[in-house]
Amino acid sequence: MNGKFNQKLTTKNYICLMSRYFVKLAYDGTPFHGWQIQPNANTVQQEIQKALSTILGTKTEVVGCGRTDTGVHASAYFLHFDSDNDFEEDKLISQLNGLLPVEIGICEVYKVTQGSHARFDATLRSYEYRIVRVKSPFEVKRAYQFRLLLDVNAMNLAAKYLLNITDFASFCKLGSDAKTTICKVTQAQWEQKNELLIFKISADRFLRNMVRAIVGTLMDVGLGKISFEAFKSIIETGNRSDAGTSVPAHGLYLTHVEYPKNRVA
């Protein structure tokens, strides 16, 4: 009996000795089947866990701030991992960047308070969707090439309406396991930068495929296929089949994630 008690106590003490770290990274999603580990496919999570486990000398699992689909990119992605190893954070960054594929870059590693969570503690996420208006060999896998004329003013009028709603069921992938379709969007606008047309959107949370479905529907507005009133009606019905087609994944970027300031240890 005492032996079992001591064993439980030792395990508990060991867990308490583990430190939690956040990692900020960026990646080109082109060669990966998204973030999340899956059988018979290479993913960003898989590559990072393999490199981190090799460097730390023990199996180390990582938890990401969210899932990104095949081909989606991230200029600011966060994950967390636990370790009882004593290491220099700058050295770990260098070692990881030396082992990881060129499409993944580690930017920061820092200790956070116990219980901090890369996914559940995020208070805001921001995405960009990029459309290139000309044929560009440099953007072919990093922006959606679309050369038809779009009415940007009409798209911005419809995008602004997204700030007034909370239920985004019309833009949620069919079959999603989301427990709620309620989101709070705080930014939604189109910007023109030379030949790039960029849609920027921020919210407290996003549904699966939500950004790509919104962009596809806004493009229908820009093409004159649907009116502003029809756009509002699509949202009110809450039916995904009424909204536009999801645009290709390779134009989508996760660009920003916010956390409470008191999470840094």
C-alpha positions as CSV (number, residue, x, y, z in Angstrom):
1,M,0.0,0.0,0.0
2,N,2.8,2.4,1.0
3,G,4.7,1.5,-2.2
4,K,1.7,2.4,-4.4
5,F,1.2,5.7,-2.5
6,N,4.9,6.6,-2.9
7,Q,4.7,5.8,-6.6
8,K,1.7,8.1,-7.1
9,L,3.4,10.8,-5.1
10,T,6.6,10.5,-7.2
11,T,4.6,10.7,-10.4
12,K,2.8,13.8,-9.2
13,N,6.0,15.5,-8.2
14,Y,7.5,14.7,-11.5
15,I,4.6,16.3,-13.4
16,C,5.0,19.4,-11.2
17,L,8.7,19.6,-12.3
18,M,7.7,19.8,-15.9
19,S,7.8,23.3,-17.5
20,R,5.5,24.5,-20.2
21,Y,6.8,26.4,-23.2
22,F,5.2,28.3,-26.1
23,V,6.7,28.2,-29.6
24,K,6.0,30.8,-32.2
25,L,6.6,29.6,-35.8
26,A,5.9,30.2,-39.4
27,Y,5.4,27.7,-42.2
28,D,4.7,27.4,-45.9
29,G,1.9,24.8,-46.0
30,T,2.5,23.8,-49.6
31,P,4.3,20.4,-49.0
32,F,2.2,19.4,-45.9
33,H,-1.2,17.8,-45.4
34,G,-2.1,20.5,-42.9
35,W,-1.1,20.9,-39.2
36,Q,-2.5,17.9,-37.5
37,I,-0.8,14.5,-37.4
38,Q,-2.6,11.9,-39.6
39,P,-1.7,8.4,-40.9
40,N,0.3,8.1,-44.1
41,A,0.7,11.9,-44.7
42,N,3.4,14.4,-43.7
43,T,2.2,17.2,-41.5
44,V,3.7,20.3,-39.7
45,Q,2.9,18.8,-36.3
46,Q,4.6,15.6,-37.1
47,E,7.8,17.3,-38.3
48,I,8.1,19.5,-35.2
49,Q,7.4,16.6,-32.8
50,K,10.1,14.5,-34.5
51,A,12.7,17.3,-34.4
52,L,11.9,18.3,-30.8
53,S,12.0,14.7,-29.5
54,T,15.4,14.2,-31.2
55,I,16.9,17.3,-29.6
56,L,15.4,16.8,-26.1
57,G,16.2,13.1,-26.2
58,T,12.7,12.1,-25.1
59,K,9.3,11.8,-26.9
60,T,7.8,15.2,-26.8
61,E,4.3,16.0,-28.0
62,V,3.2,19.4,-29.1
63,V,-0.3,21.1,-29.0
64,G,-1.1,23.7,-31.7
65,C,-3.3,26.7,-31.6
66,G,-5.6,25.2,-34.2
67,R,-5.8,23.1,-37.3
68,T,-4.9,24.3,-40.7
69,D,-5.9,22.4,-43.8
70,T,-3.7,21.0,-46.5
71,G,-1.9,23.9,-48.3
72,V,-2.8,26.6,-45.8
73,H,0.1,28.8,-44.6
74,A,0.9,30.5,-41.3
75,S,3.1,33.5,-40.7
76,A,2.4,33.4,-36.9
77,Y,1.4,30.0,-35.4
78,F,1.7,29.0,-31.8
79,L,2.2,25.6,-30.0
80,H,3.0,24.4,-26.6
81,F,5.0,21.5,-25.2
82,D,6.1,20.3,-21.7
83,S,9.7,19.4,-20.7
84,D,11.8,18.9,-17.7
85,N,15.0,19.4,-19.7
86,D,17.3,22.3,-18.8
87,F,18.0,24.1,-22.1
88,E,18.8,27.5,-23.5
89,E,15.8,28.8,-25.5
90,D,17.9,30.6,-28.2
91,K,20.0,27.4,-28.7
92,L,16.8,25.3,-29.0
93,I,15.5,27.7,-31.7
94,S,18.8,27.2,-33.7
95,Q,18.7,23.4,-33.2
96,L,15.1,23.2,-34.4
97,N,15.7,25.3,-37.4
98,G,18.7,23.2,-38.3
99,L,16.6,20.0,-38.2
100,L,13.3,21.1,-39.6
101,P,12.4,21.4,-43.3
102,V,13.1,24.7,-45.0
103,E,9.3,25.3,-45.1
104,I,9.1,25.6,-41.3
105,G,10.8,28.3,-39.3
106,I,10.9,28.7,-35.5
107,C,10.7,32.3,-34.4
108,E,10.5,32.2,-30.6
109,V,10.5,29.8,-27.6
110,Y,9.6,31.0,-24.2
111,K,8.4,29.6,-20.8
112,V,4.8,30.2,-19.8
113,T,2.8,29.6,-16.7
114,Q,1.6,26.0,-15.9
115,G,-1.8,25.3,-17.5
116,S,-1.3,27.8,-20.3
117,H,-2.8,26.4,-23.5
118,A,-1.9,27.3,-27.1
119,R,-5.4,26.6,-28.4
120,F,-7.8,27.3,-25.5
121,D,-6.1,30.4,-24.2
122,A,-6.1,32.3,-27.5
123,T,-8.4,35.3,-27.4
124,L,-8.1,36.5,-31.0
125,R,-7.0,35.0,-34.3
126,S,-6.4,36.8,-37.6
127,Y,-6.3,35.4,-41.1
128,E,-5.5,36.8,-44.6
129,Y,-6.7,35.5,-47.9
130,R,-4.6,36.6,-50.9
131,I,-5.8,36.9,-54.5
132,V,-3.3,37.7,-57.2
133,R,-4.8,39.5,-60.2
134,V,-2.2,38.5,-62.8
135,K,-0.4,35.3,-63.7
136,S,2.5,35.1,-61.3
137,P,5.0,32.2,-61.1
138,F,6.0,33.4,-57.7
139,E,2.5,33.4,-56.2
140,V,1.1,30.3,-57.9
141,K,1.1,28.2,-54.7
142,R,0.8,31.1,-52.2
143,A,-2.2,33.1,-53.6
144,Y,-5.3,32.4,-55.6
145,Q,-4.8,33.5,-59.2
146,F,-8.1,35.1,-60.2
147,R,-8.1,37.6,-63.1
148,L,-11.9,38.4,-63.5
149,L,-12.8,41.9,-62.4
150,L,-14.1,42.2,-58.8
151,D,-16.1,45.1,-57.3
152,V,-14.0,45.7,-54.2
153,N,-16.3,48.3,-52.8
154,A,-19.3,46.0,-53.0
155,M,-17.2,43.2,-51.3
156,N,-16.2,45.6,-48.5
157,L,-19.8,46.6,-47.9
158,A,-20.8,43.0,-47.5
159,A,-17.7,42.2,-45.4
160,K,-18.6,45.1,-43.0
161,Y,-21.9,43.4,-42.4
162,L,-20.1,40.4,-40.8
163,L,-19.2,42.6,-37.8
164,N,-23.0,42.8,-37.0
165,I,-23.7,39.1,-36.8
166,T,-22.7,36.3,-34.4
167,D,-24.0,33.1,-36.0
168,F,-21.8,31.9,-38.9
169,A,-23.5,28.5,-39.6
170,S,-23.8,29.5,-43.3
171,F,-20.0,29.4,-43.5
172,C,-19.3,26.2,-41.5
173,K,-18.2,23.1,-43.3
174,L,-20.9,20.5,-43.5
175,G,-20.4,17.6,-41.1
176,S,-18.3,19.8,-38.7
177,D,-18.2,18.7,-35.1
178,A,-18.4,22.3,-33.9
179,K,-20.5,22.5,-30.7
180,T,-21.6,26.1,-31.6
181,T,-21.4,28.3,-34.7
182,I,-21.3,31.5,-32.7
183,C,-18.2,33.7,-33.4
184,K,-17.4,37.4,-32.8
185,V,-15.8,39.0,-35.9
186,T,-13.9,42.2,-35.1
187,Q,-12.3,42.9,-38.5
188,A,-13.3,42.0,-42.0
189,Q,-12.1,44.1,-45.0
190,W,-10.4,43.9,-48.4
191,E,-7.2,45.8,-49.2
192,Q,-5.6,46.3,-52.6
193,K,-1.8,46.1,-52.7
194,N,-0.6,46.4,-56.3
195,E,-1.7,43.2,-58.0
196,L,-2.6,41.5,-54.7
197,L,-6.1,41.7,-53.3
198,I,-6.0,40.8,-49.6
199,F,-9.0,39.9,-47.3
200,K,-8.2,40.4,-43.6
201,I,-10.4,39.0,-40.9
202,S,-10.1,38.7,-37.1
203,A,-12.4,36.9,-34.6
204,D,-12.4,35.3,-31.2
205,R,-12.7,31.9,-32.9
206,F,-13.2,30.4,-36.4
207,L,-15.2,27.5,-37.6
208,R,-13.7,24.9,-39.9
209,N,-13.5,26.2,-43.5
210,M,-15.2,29.5,-42.4
211,V,-12.7,32.0,-43.9
212,R,-12.6,30.2,-47.3
213,A,-16.4,30.0,-47.4
214,I,-16.7,33.7,-46.6
215,V,-14.2,34.7,-49.2
216,G,-15.9,32.6,-51.9
217,T,-19.3,34.2,-51.0
218,L,-17.9,37.7,-51.0
219,M,-16.3,37.1,-54.4
220,D,-19.8,36.2,-55.7
221,V,-20.8,39.7,-54.5
222,G,-17.8,41.2,-56.2
223,L,-18.7,39.4,-59.5
224,G,-22.3,40.6,-59.3
225,K,-23.7,37.1,-59.0
226,I,-25.4,38.0,-55.7
227,S,-26.5,41.3,-54.2
228,F,-25.8,42.7,-50.8
229,E,-29.4,41.8,-49.8
230,A,-28.9,38.3,-51.0
231,F,-25.6,38.1,-49.0
232,K,-27.5,39.0,-45.9
233,S,-30.2,36.5,-46.6
234,I,-27.6,33.7,-47.0
235,I,-26.4,34.5,-43.5
236,E,-29.9,34.5,-42.1
237,T,-30.8,31.1,-43.5
238,G,-27.8,29.5,-41.7
239,N,-27.5,27.0,-44.6
240,R,-24.0,26.2,-45.9
241,S,-25.4,25.1,-49.3
242,D,-26.7,28.7,-49.9
243,A,-23.3,30.3,-49.5
244,G,-20.6,30.4,-52.2
245,T,-17.9,27.9,-53.0
246,S,-14.9,27.7,-50.7
247,V,-11.8,29.2,-52.4
248,P,-8.6,27.2,-52.7
249,A,-6.6,26.6,-49.5
250,H,-3.2,27.9,-50.8
251,G,-4.3,31.5,-50.6
252,L,-5.1,31.4,-46.9
253,Y,-2.7,32.5,-44.1
254,L,-2.9,32.5,-40.3
255,T,-1.2,35.8,-39.5
256,H,-1.8,36.6,-35.8
257,V,-2.8,35.0,-32.5
258,E,-3.3,36.9,-29.2
259,Y,-3.0,35.6,-25.7
260,P,-3.5,37.1,-22.2
261,K,-0.4,39.0,-21.2
262,N,0.0,37.1,-17.8
263,R,0.7,33.8,-19.5
264,V,4.5,34.4,-19.8
265,A,6.4,32.9,-16.8
